[in-house]
Amino acid sequence: MDHLVYATPDLAPTVAEVERLLGVKPAEGGRHVGLGTRNHLLGLGGRSYLEIIGPDPEQPHPGAPRPFGIDTLDAPRLVAWAVEPDDLDATVAASRARGYDPGTPFAMSRRTPSGDLLEWRLAFAAEPDPVIPFLIDWGTTPHPRRPCRSPSSPPSAPPTRTPTWPCRACPRSAPPWRYGTRPRPPWSPSSPTG
């Protein structure tokens, strides 16, 4: 898992509430110029993080709906999750060959508060299913998890790598990055470390 997306209609109070509940202040991520959003990030361990995304009051309304249904939310909620396959284009092709279209990859970017440019590619299904993750490829950009603090691990926790896909054990109708019907949490009693 790369990250979870927690969308909100009002970013500042949601970030404050997450900090109050977890005791760790989410790091400012940056603005998504043209989309009317900005985000804050909180490390979840390894390379995984929580993205808290909401309207950016310093940007004009984008003229189209903001991503993740932000304009229709009346309260914060978990809306999506992302995985980073080793090869985004190959994963999209393999998924389409199995009968599922995760969307056509497209480029995005944003500046960090320090001015660094992050560039990545995404693939979203035309009709998203919150159980099925969207795909992300960070390319050569430093992973945004790096400056995030985590409530459960020190900032210097070593990065982990997503398994190589497509998963040969998956049924042909399942997206190639899905193993079974839901991801197994690392604290699951049946996991090797649990």
C-alpha positions in Angstrom: 0.0 0.0 0.0 1.3 3.4 -0.9 -1.3 5.6 0.9 -4.8 6.1 2.2 -6.9 9.1 1.1 -8.9 10.8 3.9 -10.9 13.6 2.2 -12.6 16.4 4.0 -14.8 19.4 3.2 -12.7 21.6 5.6 -8.9 20.8 5.8 -7.7 22.8 8.8 -10.1 21.5 11.4 -9.6 17.9 10.1 -5.8 18.1 10.3 -6.2 19.5 13.9 -8.6 16.7 14.8 -6.2 14.0 13.4 -3.4 15.6 15.4 -5.5 15.6 18.6 -6.5 12.0 18.2 -3.1 10.6 17.3 -0.7 13.0 19.0 1.3 13.6 15.8 0.9 16.7 13.6 0.5 15.8 9.9 3.1 17.4 7.8 2.0 20.0 5.2 2.1 18.3 1.8 1.3 21.0 -0.7 -1.2 22.4 -3.2 -2.7 20.7 -6.2 -2.8 23.8 -8.4 -5.8 23.8 -10.7 -7.6 21.2 -8.7 -8.4 23.5 -5.8 -7.0 21.2 -3.2 -4.1 20.8 -0.8 -3.0 18.1 1.5 -1.3 17.1 4.7 0.5 13.8 5.2 1.0 11.4 8.2 3.4 8.4 8.0 1.9 5.0 8.7 5.2 3.1 8.8 7.5 2.1 6.0 6.6 3.9 2.8 2.9 4.1 3.6 1.1 7.3 4.6 -2.2 8.9 5.2 -3.1 11.8 2.9 -5.6 14.3 4.3 -6.9 16.2 1.4 -9.4 19.1 1.2 -10.3 22.4 -0.5 -7.5 24.9 -0.6 -9.0 28.3 0.5 -6.1 30.1 -1.2 -7.1 28.8 -4.7 -10.1 29.7 -6.7 -12.8 27.1 -7.2 -11.5 24.9 -10.0 -14.6 25.2 -12.2 -15.0 21.4 -12.1 -15.6 19.0 -9.2 -12.6 18.5 -6.9 -11.2 15.0 -6.7 -12.5 12.3 -4.4 -16.0 13.9 -4.2 -14.6 16.6 -1.8 -17.3 19.1 -2.9 -20.1 16.8 -1.9 -18.7 15.7 1.5 -20.4 16.9 4.7 -17.8 15.3 7.0 -14.3 13.8 6.6 -14.1 10.2 5.4 -11.7 7.6 4.0 -12.4 7.7 0.3 -9.7 5.7 -1.5 -6.3 4.0 -1.3 -3.4 3.6 -3.6 -0.8 1.0 -4.4 2.5 1.5 -6.2 3.2 -1.3 -8.6 6.7 -1.9 -9.9 5.6 -1.0 -13.4 2.4 1.1 -13.8 2.0 0.6 -17.5 2.5 -3.2 -17.3 0.0 -3.4 -14.4 -2.6 -1.4 -16.4 -2.1 -3.7 -19.4 -2.3 -6.9 -17.3 -5.4 -5.6 -15.5 -7.1 -4.8 -18.8 -6.2 -8.3 -20.1 -8.0 -9.7 -17.1 -11.2 -7.7 -17.7 -10.7 -4.7 -15.4 -9.7 -1.2 -16.6 -7.9 0.8 -13.9 -7.9 3.9 -16.1 -5.3 5.5 -18.3 -2.2 6.8 -16.5 -1.8 10.5 -16.4 0.8 12.9 -14.9 0.4 15.1 -11.9 2.7 17.3 -9.8 2.9 19.6 -6.9 5.4 21.7 -5.0 6.3 20.8 -1.4 6.3 23.7 1.2 10.1 23.8 0.7 9.7 24.3 -3.1 10.7 20.9 -4.3 8.7 19.6 -7.3 7.1 16.2 -6.9 5.9 14.5 -10.1 4.0 11.3 -10.3 1.6 9.3 -12.5 -1.9 8.0 -11.5 -4.4 5.6 -12.9 -8.0 5.9 -11.7 -10.9 3.7 -12.9 -13.7 5.6 -14.7 -16.1 4.2 -12.0 -14.0 3.9 -8.9 -14.7 1.2 -6.3 -13.3 2.1 -2.8 -12.3 -1.6 -2.3 -10.1 -1.5 -5.4 -7.0 0.8 -5.1 -6.0 3.3 -7.6 -2.5 3.0 -9.0 0.4 5.5 -8.5 4.0 5.7 -9.8 6.4 8.1 -8.1 9.0 7.6 -10.8 12.3 9.3 -9.8 10.6 11.8 -7.4 11.4 11.4 -3.8 8.5 9.6 -2.1 6.4 12.1 -0.1 6.4 9.8 2.9 9.9 10.9 3.7 9.1 14.0 5.7 6.1 12.5 7.5 6.1 11.6 11.1 4.3 8.5 12.2 2.4 7.8 15.4 3.8 4.3 15.5 7.3 4.4 14.2 10.3 6.8 14.2 10.8 9.1 11.2 13.9 7.0 10.2 11.9 3.7 9.7 13.3 1.9 6.7 11.2 2.0 3.5 9.4 -1.1 2.4 8.7 -2.2 -1.2 5.4 -3.2 -2.8 5.4 -6.8 -4.0 5.9 -7.4 -7.7 2.7 -7.6 -9.7 0.8 -9.1 -11.4 0.0 -11.6 -8.7 -0.1 -15.0 -10.3 -2.4 -16.4 -7.6 -5.2 -13.8 -8.4 -8.3 -15.0 -10.2 -8.4 -13.8 -13.8 -11.3 -11.4 -13.1 -9.4 -9.7 -10.2 -7.2 -6.7 -10.8 -3.6 -8.0 -10.8 -2.6 -6.0 -7.7 -5.4 -7.5 -5.6 -4.6 -10.6 -3.5 -7.9 -12.1 -2.4 -10.7 -9.7 -1.7 -9.0 -7.4 0.8 -5.5 -6.6 1.8 -4.3 -8.5 4.9 -3.2 -6.0 7.6 0.3 -6.5 9.0 -1.1 -7.2 12.5 -3.3 -10.1 11.2 -3.0 -13.2 13.4 -2.2 -15.3 10.2 0.6 -13.0 9.1 4.2 -14.2 9.6 5.0 -11.4 12.1 1.5 -11.5 13.8 
